[in-house]
Amino acid sequence: MGLSLPPPNLALKDLSSLVGEDAAREIVTLFLNSFPESMRSINVSSRPDQMRIAHGLKSSALHMGALALSERIGEIEDKLARPGATFDHRDLEPAITEFEAFATDLRKYAQA
């Protein structure tokens, strides 16, 4: 049995205290698995669905303690809310980069 790593940030420490360590790790794993798929689905969704997905991702990132990631997704959400704004896959790149940087610690925590 491996060494159990502590939660990598205060948000996950609070989550772990609330739901237990195993459940917190499961929630982190769900986030890690669903985030990339949700980002891909933004490209092929209707504008209302894009806004719904972005809002959900922004909230999920915040719950994971990924403040910068939540801000990047908030920028996507803001752009989607502007009438006539053109949205394309390049708008996702800052959020994807931020996710990859943040996900390293989450993966270690989830797999411990």
DSSP file (Angstrom, degrees, kcal/mol; ACC not computed):
  #  RESIDUE AA STRUCTURE BP1 BP2  ACC     N-H-->O    O-->H-N    N-H-->O    O-->H-N    TCO  KAPPA ALPHA  PHI   PSI    X-CA   Y-CA   Z-CA
    1    1 A M              0   0    0      0, 0.0     3,-0.1     0, 0.0     2,-0.0   0.000 360.0 360.0 360.0 133.3    0.0    0.0    0.0
    2    2 A G        -     0   0    0      1,-0.1     2,-0.3   110,-0.0   110,-0.0  -0.212 360.0 -85.6 -79.5 167.9    1.4    3.4   -1.0
    3    3 A L        -     0   0    0      1,-0.1     2,-0.6    -2,-0.0    -1,-0.1  -0.555  44.5-124.9 -70.7 130.1    2.0    6.5    1.0
    4    4 A S        -     0   0    0     -2,-0.3   105,-0.1    -3,-0.1    -1,-0.1  -0.686  22.5-144.2 -82.4 120.6   -1.2    8.6    1.2
    5    5 A L        -     0   0    0     -2,-0.6   107,-0.1   103,-0.2    -1,-0.0  -0.584  16.9-117.7 -81.8 144.6   -0.6   12.1    0.1
    6    6 A P        -     0   0    0      0, 0.0    -1,-0.1     0, 0.0     7,-0.1  -0.372  48.2 -76.4 -72.6 161.5   -2.4   15.0    1.8
    7    7 A P        -     0   0    0      0, 0.0     6,-0.1     0, 0.0    99,-0.1  -0.330  41.9-130.5 -56.7 140.4   -4.8   17.1   -0.2
    8    8 A P  S    S+     0   0    0      0, 0.0     2,-0.3     0, 0.0    98,-0.1   0.559  80.3  16.2 -77.0  -7.3   -2.7   19.5   -2.4
    9    9 A N  S  > S-     0   0    0      1,-0.1     4,-2.0    57,-0.0     5,-0.2  -0.964  83.2 -97.6-156.1 171.9   -4.7   22.7   -1.4
   10   10 A L  H  > S+     0   0    0     -2,-0.3     4,-2.7     1,-0.2     5,-0.2   0.870 116.8  57.0 -64.3 -39.1   -7.1   24.1    1.1
   11   11 A A  H  > S+     0   0    0      1,-0.2     4,-2.2     2,-0.2    -1,-0.2   0.920 112.0  42.1 -60.2 -43.0  -10.2   23.5   -1.0
   12   12 A L  H  > S+     0   0    0     52,-0.3     4,-2.7     2,-0.2    -1,-0.2   0.815 110.8  56.0 -75.9 -29.2   -9.4   19.8   -1.3
   13   13 A K  H  X S+     0   0    0     -4,-2.0     4,-2.2     2,-0.2    -2,-0.2   0.931 110.3  46.0 -63.1 -44.6   -8.5   19.6    2.3
   14   14 A D  H  X S+     0   0    0     -4,-2.7     4,-1.9     2,-0.2    -2,-0.2   0.915 112.8  49.9 -63.1 -43.2  -11.9   21.0    3.2
   15   15 A L  H  X S+     0   0    0     -4,-2.2     4,-3.0     1,-0.2     5,-0.4   0.925 110.4  50.2 -61.0 -45.0  -13.6   18.6    0.8
   16   16 A S  H  X S+     0   0    0     -4,-2.7     4,-2.1     1,-0.2    -1,-0.2   0.887 109.9  50.4 -61.3 -40.2  -11.7   15.7    2.3
   17   17 A S  H  < S+     0   0    0     -4,-2.2    -1,-0.2     1,-0.2    -2,-0.2   0.854 115.2  44.8 -64.4 -34.3  -12.8   16.8    5.8
   18   18 A L  H  < S+     0   0    0     -4,-1.9    -2,-0.2    -5,-0.2    -1,-0.2   0.925 131.7  14.9 -77.3 -46.3  -16.4   17.0    4.6
   19   19 A V  H  < S-     0   0    0     -4,-3.0     4,-0.3     1,-0.2    -3,-0.2   0.525 111.0-101.5-111.0  -8.0  -16.7   13.8    2.6
   20   20 A G     X  -     0   0    0     -4,-2.1     4,-2.3    -5,-0.4    -1,-0.2  -0.057  35.5 -81.9  98.1 155.1  -13.7   11.7    3.6
   21   21 A E  H  > S+     0   0    0      1,-0.2     4,-2.3     2,-0.2     5,-0.2   0.902 124.8  48.9 -62.0 -45.8  -10.4   11.0    1.9
   22   22 A D  H  > S+     0   0    0      1,-0.2     4,-2.0     2,-0.2    -1,-0.2   0.922 113.6  46.3 -63.3 -44.5  -11.6    8.2   -0.4
   23   23 A A  H  > S+     0   0    0     -4,-0.3     4,-2.4     2,-0.2    -1,-0.2   0.893 110.8  53.3 -65.7 -39.1  -14.6   10.2   -1.6
   24   24 A A  H  X S+     0   0    0     -4,-2.3     4,-2.4     1,-0.2    -1,-0.2   0.916 108.9  49.3 -61.9 -42.4  -12.5   13.3   -2.1
   25   25 A R  H  X S+     0   0    0     -4,-2.3     4,-2.4     1,-0.2    -1,-0.2   0.882 110.3  51.3 -64.6 -37.6  -10.1   11.3   -4.3
   26   26 A E  H  X S+     0   0    0     -4,-2.0     4,-2.4     2,-0.2    -2,-0.2   0.904 109.8  49.5 -64.5 -41.2  -13.0    9.9   -6.3
   27   27 A I  H  X S+     0   0    0     -4,-2.4     4,-2.4     2,-0.2    -2,-0.2   0.906 111.2  49.5 -64.4 -41.9  -14.3   13.4   -6.9
   28   28 A V  H  X S+     0   0    0     -4,-2.4     4,-2.8     2,-0.2    -2,-0.2   0.920 110.6  50.2 -62.3 -43.9  -10.8   14.6   -8.0
   29   29 A T  H  X S+     0   0    0     -4,-2.4     4,-2.2     2,-0.2    -2,-0.2   0.909 109.6  50.9 -61.3 -42.8  -10.6   11.6  -10.4
   30   30 A L  H  X S+     0   0    0     -4,-2.4     4,-2.7     2,-0.2     5,-0.3   0.925 111.1  48.5 -60.0 -45.2  -14.0   12.4  -11.8
   31   31 A F  H  X S+     0   0    0     -4,-2.4     4,-2.5     1,-0.2    -2,-0.2   0.940 111.1  49.9 -59.9 -48.2  -12.9   16.1  -12.4
   32   32 A L  H  < S+     0   0    0     -4,-2.8    -1,-0.2     1,-0.2    -2,-0.2   0.862 116.7  41.8 -60.5 -36.7   -9.7   14.9  -14.0
   33   33 A N  H  X S+     0   0    0     -4,-2.2     4,-0.7    -5,-0.2    -1,-0.2   0.851 119.5  41.5 -79.3 -35.8  -11.6   12.6  -16.3
   34   34 A S  H  X S+     0   0    0     -4,-2.7     4,-2.6    -5,-0.2     5,-0.2   0.785  99.5  71.0 -86.6 -27.2  -14.5   14.8  -17.2
   35   35 A F  H  X S+     0   0    0     -4,-2.5     4,-2.5    -5,-0.3     5,-0.2   0.946  99.6  44.8 -58.5 -53.4  -12.7   18.2  -17.6
   36   36 A P  H  > S+     0   0    0      0, 0.0     4,-2.1     0, 0.0    -1,-0.2   0.906 114.8  49.5 -59.0 -40.2  -10.9   17.3  -20.9
   37   37 A E  H  X S+     0   0    0     -4,-0.7     4,-2.2     1,-0.2    -2,-0.2   0.910 110.7  49.8 -64.7 -41.3  -14.1   15.8  -22.4
   38   38 A S  H  X S+     0   0    0     -4,-2.6     4,-1.2     2,-0.2    -1,-0.2   0.899 108.9  52.3 -64.0 -40.1  -16.1   18.8  -21.4
   39   39 A M  H  X S+     0   0    0     -4,-2.5     4,-0.7    -5,-0.2     3,-0.3   0.906 110.4  48.6 -63.1 -40.3  -13.6   21.2  -23.0
   40   40 A R  H >X S+     0   0    0     -4,-2.1     3,-0.8     1,-0.2     4,-0.5   0.889 107.1  56.1 -64.7 -38.3  -13.8   19.2  -26.2
   41   41 A S  H >< S+     0   0    0     -4,-2.2     3,-0.7     1,-0.2     4,-0.5   0.747  92.5  69.9 -70.8 -21.5  -17.6   19.3  -26.2
   42   42 A I  H >< S+     0   0    0     -4,-1.2     3,-1.0    -3,-0.3    -1,-0.2   0.899  94.2  58.0 -59.2 -38.0  -17.6   23.1  -26.0
   43   43 A N  H << S+     0   0    0     -3,-0.8    -1,-0.2    -4,-0.7    -2,-0.2   0.767 114.0  35.3 -64.1 -26.2  -16.4   23.1  -29.6
   44   44 A V  T << S+     0   0    0     -3,-0.7    -1,-0.2    -4,-0.5     2,-0.2   0.255 100.2  97.1-114.3  11.7  -19.3   21.1  -31.0
   45   45 A S  S <  S-     0   0    0     -3,-1.0     2,-0.0    -4,-0.5    -3,-0.0  -0.577  77.3 -99.7-101.9 162.8  -22.1   22.4  -28.8
   46   46 A S     >  -     0   0    0     -2,-0.2     4,-2.9     1,-0.1     5,-0.2  -0.324  44.0-101.6 -69.8 162.3  -24.7   25.1  -29.3
   47   47 A R  H  > S+     0   0    0      1,-0.2     4,-2.4     2,-0.2     5,-0.2   0.909 122.8  49.8 -57.3 -46.1  -24.1   28.5  -27.7
   48   48 A P  H  > S+     0   0    0      0, 0.0     4,-2.1     0, 0.0    -1,-0.2   0.908 113.5  46.8 -61.0 -38.6  -26.5   27.9  -24.7
   49   49 A D  H  > S+     0   0    0      2,-0.2     4,-2.9     1,-0.2     5,-0.2   0.889 109.4  54.3 -68.5 -38.5  -24.8   24.5  -24.1
   50   50 A Q  H  X S+     0   0    0     -4,-2.9     4,-2.8     1,-0.2     5,-0.2   0.926 109.9  47.2 -58.1 -44.4  -21.3   26.1  -24.4
   51   51 A M  H  X S+     0   0    0     -4,-2.4     4,-2.3     2,-0.2    -2,-0.2   0.901 112.8  48.7 -65.4 -40.5  -22.3   28.6  -21.7
   52   52 A R  H  X S+     0   0    0     -4,-2.1     4,-2.3    -5,-0.2    -2,-0.2   0.923 113.3  46.8 -64.8 -44.5  -23.7   25.9  -19.5
   53   53 A I  H  X S+     0   0    0     -4,-2.9     4,-2.7     2,-0.2     5,-0.2   0.937 112.8  49.1 -63.4 -47.0  -20.6   23.7  -19.9
   54   54 A A  H  X S+     0   0    0     -4,-2.8     4,-2.5    -5,-0.2    -2,-0.2   0.909 111.0  50.1 -60.8 -42.1  -18.3   26.7  -19.2
   55   55 A H  H  X S+     0   0    0     -4,-2.3     4,-2.1    -5,-0.2    -1,-0.2   0.923 112.0  47.7 -62.9 -43.4  -20.2   27.7  -16.1
   56   56 A G  H  X S+     0   0    0     -4,-2.3     4,-2.6     1,-0.2    -2,-0.2   0.899 112.6  48.8 -64.3 -41.0  -20.0   24.1  -14.8
   57   57 A L  H  X S+     0   0    0     -4,-2.7     4,-2.7     2,-0.2     5,-0.2   0.891 109.2  53.0 -65.8 -39.2  -16.3   23.9  -15.5
   58   58 A K  H  X S+     0   0    0     -4,-2.5     4,-1.8    -5,-0.2    -2,-0.2   0.928 112.6  44.3 -62.0 -44.5  -15.6   27.2  -13.8
   59   59 A S  H  X S+     0   0    0     -4,-2.1     4,-2.2     2,-0.2    -2,-0.2   0.911 113.1  50.8 -66.1 -43.1  -17.5   26.1  -10.7
   60   60 A S  H  X S+     0   0    0     -4,-2.6     4,-1.4     1,-0.2    -2,-0.2   0.917 109.4  50.7 -61.9 -43.4  -15.8   22.6  -10.7
   61   61 A A  H  <>S+     0   0    0     -4,-2.7     5,-2.7     1,-0.2     4,-0.4   0.902 109.3  51.4 -61.0 -40.9  -12.3   24.2  -11.0
   62   62 A L  H ><5S+     0   0    0     -4,-1.8     3,-1.2     1,-0.2    -1,-0.2   0.905 107.7  52.1 -62.8 -41.5  -13.1   26.5   -8.1
   63   63 A H  H 3<5S+     0   0    0     -4,-2.2    -1,-0.2     1,-0.3    -2,-0.2   0.768 107.3  53.6 -66.4 -25.3  -14.1   23.5   -6.0
   64   64 A M  T 3<5S-     0   0    0     -4,-1.4   -52,-0.3    -3,-0.2    -1,-0.3   0.523 120.4-110.4 -84.2  -6.1  -10.8   21.8   -6.8
   65   65 A G  T < 5S+     0   0    0     -3,-1.2     2,-1.3    -4,-0.4    -3,-0.2   0.636  75.0 137.8  85.9  14.6   -8.9   24.9   -5.6
   66   66 A A     >< +     0   0    0     -5,-2.7     4,-2.6     1,-0.2     5,-0.2  -0.638  18.6 165.3 -94.7  77.0   -7.8   25.8   -9.2
   67   67 A L  H  > S+     0   0    0     -2,-1.3     4,-2.1     1,-0.2    -1,-0.2   0.911  74.0  47.4 -64.0 -45.1   -8.4   29.5   -8.9
   68   68 A A  H  > S+     0   0    0      2,-0.2     4,-2.3     1,-0.2    -1,-0.2   0.898 112.8  50.1 -64.8 -39.0   -6.4   30.5  -12.0
   69   69 A L  H  > S+     0   0    0      2,-0.2     4,-2.4     1,-0.2     5,-0.2   0.920 108.9  51.8 -63.5 -43.7   -8.2   27.8  -14.0
   70   70 A S  H  X S+     0   0    0     -4,-2.6     4,-2.1     1,-0.2    -1,-0.2   0.891 109.6  50.4 -59.6 -39.6  -11.5   29.0  -12.8
   71   71 A E  H  X S+     0   0    0     -4,-2.1     4,-1.8     2,-0.2    -1,-0.2   0.912 108.6  51.3 -65.0 -42.6  -10.6   32.5  -14.0
   72   72 A R  H  X S+     0   0    0     -4,-2.3     4,-1.4     1,-0.2    -2,-0.2   0.915 112.7  45.8 -61.5 -42.4   -9.5   31.3  -17.5
   73   73 A I  H  X S+     0   0    0     -4,-2.4     4,-2.9     1,-0.2    -1,-0.2   0.861 107.1  58.6 -70.1 -33.9  -12.8   29.5  -17.9
   74   74 A G  H  X S+     0   0    0     -4,-2.1     4,-2.7    -5,-0.2    -1,-0.2   0.869 102.6  54.0 -59.4 -36.2  -14.6   32.6  -16.6
   75   75 A E  H  X S+     0   0    0     -4,-1.8     4,-2.1     2,-0.2    -1,-0.2   0.893 109.0  48.1 -64.5 -39.7  -13.0   34.4  -19.5
   76   76 A I  H  X S+     0   0    0     -4,-1.4     4,-2.6     2,-0.2    -2,-0.2   0.939 111.8  49.6 -63.4 -46.9  -14.5   31.8  -21.9
   77   77 A E  H  X S+     0   0    0     -4,-2.9     4,-1.5     1,-0.2    -2,-0.2   0.906 110.1  50.9 -59.8 -42.6  -17.9   32.2  -20.2
   78   78 A D  H  X S+     0   0    0     -4,-2.7     4,-0.7     1,-0.2    -1,-0.2   0.906 110.4  48.9 -62.3 -41.7  -17.7   36.0  -20.5
   79   79 A K  H >< S+     0   0    0     -4,-2.1     3,-1.0     1,-0.2     6,-0.2   0.914 109.5  52.0 -65.0 -41.8  -16.9   35.8  -24.2
   80   80 A L  H 3< S+     0   0    0     -4,-2.6    -1,-0.2     1,-0.2    -2,-0.2   0.807 106.3  55.6 -63.4 -28.6  -19.7   33.4  -24.8
   81   81 A A  H 3< S+     0   0    0     -4,-1.5    -1,-0.2    -5,-0.2    -2,-0.2   0.656  85.5  96.2 -80.3 -15.5  -22.1   35.8  -23.1
   82   82 A R  S X< S-     0   0    0     -3,-1.0     3,-1.9    -4,-0.7     2,-0.1  -0.648  83.4-118.8 -79.5 121.8  -21.2   38.7  -25.4
   83   83 A P  T 3  S+     0   0    0      0, 0.0     3,-0.1     0, 0.0    -2,-0.1  -0.357  95.5   9.0 -59.3 131.8  -23.7   39.0  -28.2
   84   84 A G  T 3  S+     0   0    0      1,-0.3     2,-0.2    -4,-0.1    -4,-0.1   0.397  89.2 145.5  81.2  -3.6  -22.0   38.5  -31.6
   85   85 A A    <   -     0   0    0     -3,-1.9     2,-0.5    -6,-0.2    -1,-0.3  -0.469  47.1-131.0 -69.0 136.8  -18.7   37.4  -30.1
   86   86 A T        -     0   0    0     -2,-0.2     2,-0.4    -3,-0.1    -1,-0.1  -0.769  24.0-166.3 -90.9 130.4  -17.0   34.8  -32.2
   87   87 A F        +     0   0    0     -2,-0.5     2,-0.3    -7,-0.1   -11,-0.0  -0.954  13.4 163.1-119.6 133.1  -15.7   31.8  -30.3
   88   88 A D    >   -     0   0    0     -2,-0.4     3,-2.1     1,-0.0     4,-0.3  -0.901  53.4 -88.2-141.4 176.2  -13.3   29.2  -31.6
   89   89 A H  G >  S+     0   0    0      1,-0.3     3,-1.6    -2,-0.3     4,-0.5   0.745 116.9  68.6 -58.7 -27.0  -11.1   26.4  -30.3
   90   90 A R  G >  S+     0   0    0      1,-0.3     3,-0.8     2,-0.2    -1,-0.3   0.771  88.0  67.3 -65.0 -23.7   -8.1   28.8  -29.7
   91   91 A D  G <  S+     0   0    0     -3,-2.1     4,-0.3     1,-0.2    -1,-0.3   0.720  97.2  55.1 -66.4 -19.8  -10.1   30.5  -26.9
   92   92 A L  G <> S+     0   0    0     -3,-1.6     4,-2.4    -4,-0.3     3,-0.4   0.678  83.1  87.7 -85.0 -19.2   -9.8   27.3  -25.0
   93   93 A E  H <> S+     0   0    0     -3,-0.8     4,-2.6    -4,-0.5     5,-0.2   0.861  85.2  50.4 -55.8 -45.7   -6.0   27.1  -25.1
   94   94 A P  H  > S+     0   0    0      0, 0.0     4,-2.1     0, 0.0    -1,-0.2   0.904 113.9  46.4 -60.6 -38.2   -5.2   29.2  -22.0
   95   95 A A  H  > S+     0   0    0     -3,-0.4     4,-2.6    -4,-0.3    -2,-0.2   0.896 112.1  50.0 -69.7 -39.6   -7.7   27.1  -19.9
   96   96 A I  H  X S+     0   0    0     -4,-2.4     4,-2.4     2,-0.2    -1,-0.2   0.919 111.6  48.7 -65.0 -42.7   -6.3   23.8  -21.2
   97   97 A T  H  X S+     0   0    0     -4,-2.6     4,-1.9    -5,-0.2    -2,-0.2   0.920 112.9  47.6 -61.5 -44.3   -2.7   24.9  -20.4
   98   98 A E  H  X S+     0   0    0     -4,-2.1     4,-2.3    -5,-0.2     5,-0.2   0.895 110.3  52.7 -65.1 -40.4   -3.8   25.9  -16.9
   99   99 A F  H  X S+     0   0    0     -4,-2.6     4,-3.1     1,-0.2    -2,-0.2   0.940 108.2  50.2 -59.5 -48.0   -5.6   22.6  -16.4
  100  100 A E  H  X S+     0   0    0     -4,-2.4     4,-0.8     1,-0.2    -1,-0.2   0.889 111.6  48.4 -60.9 -39.5   -2.5   20.6  -17.4
  101  101 A A  H  < S+     0   0    0     -4,-1.9     4,-0.4     1,-0.2     3,-0.4   0.912 118.2  40.0 -66.2 -42.0   -0.3   22.6  -15.0
  102  102 A F  H >X S+     0   0    0     -4,-2.3     4,-1.1     1,-0.2     3,-0.6   0.830 105.2  66.4 -75.8 -33.3   -2.8   22.2  -12.1
  103  103 A A  H 3X S+     0   0    0     -4,-3.1     4,-3.0     1,-0.2     5,-0.2   0.725  83.7  74.7 -66.3 -22.6   -3.7   18.6  -12.9
  104  104 A T  H 3X S+     0   0    0     -4,-0.8     4,-1.8    -3,-0.4    -1,-0.2   0.947 101.8  39.6 -55.8 -52.0   -0.3   17.2  -12.0
  105  105 A D  H <> S+     0   0    0     -3,-0.6     4,-2.3    -4,-0.4    -1,-0.2   0.866 114.7  54.3 -66.9 -35.9   -0.8   17.6   -8.3
  106  106 A L  H  X S+     0   0    0     -4,-1.1     4,-3.0     2,-0.2    -2,-0.2   0.912 107.1  50.7 -64.6 -40.9   -4.4   16.4   -8.6
  107  107 A R  H  X S+     0   0    0     -4,-3.0     4,-1.9     2,-0.2    -1,-0.2   0.913 110.2  49.4 -63.3 -42.8   -3.3   13.2  -10.3
  108  108 A K  H  X S+     0   0    0     -4,-1.8     4,-0.7    -5,-0.2  -103,-0.2   0.926 114.4  45.7 -60.8 -44.3   -0.7   12.5   -7.6
  109  109 A Y  H >< S+     0   0    0     -4,-2.3     3,-0.8     1,-0.2    -2,-0.2   0.924 112.7  49.3 -64.5 -45.7   -3.3   13.0   -4.9
  110  110 A A  H 3< S+     0   0    0     -4,-3.0    -1,-0.2     1,-0.2    -2,-0.2   0.823 114.4  45.3 -65.9 -31.1   -6.0   10.9   -6.7
  111  111 A Q  H 3<        0   0    0     -4,-1.9    -1,-0.2    -5,-0.2    -2,-0.2   0.510 360.0 360.0 -92.2  -5.1   -3.6    8.0   -7.3
  112  112 A A    <<        0   0    0     -3,-0.8    -1,-0.2    -4,-0.7    -2,-0.1   0.499 360.0 360.0 -72.1 360.0   -2.1    8.0   -3.7
